[in-house]
Amino acid sequence: NSVELLELHPFAIQDLSCDYPMIISGRCRGSLPESVEVSGTLADMSNFTAELKIWKAKDVPLDKVFARRWINILTANAWFTGNKETEKQVAEISMRTGFPSEYTCMIVVQTE
């Protein structure tokens, strides 16, 4: 059972020692394991490793739940890198989920 990581958000993972929830989202191909191991460096330069349990969403439209967050993260990345593929990805997410973005134009018409 191998997993191919297709995308990960945010690109830089926040401080793991803080006392607030951490949300790491992404897309992958393959079977997800029950947990993943993350590692980093503490302030005293010692290594830190933790095992994190994976929550699998059932009957939750995660693309809509995280769409705004993904759009914001990818837009910032596109601005910093000038990557046109990232701009296209933002536009695709925006059109698929209905959330506006820097790279899409939307018109809302109310009918009665």
Helices and strands as residue ranges (DSSP letters): E 3-9, E 25-30, E 35-41, E 47-53, H 62-65, H 67-81, H 84-97
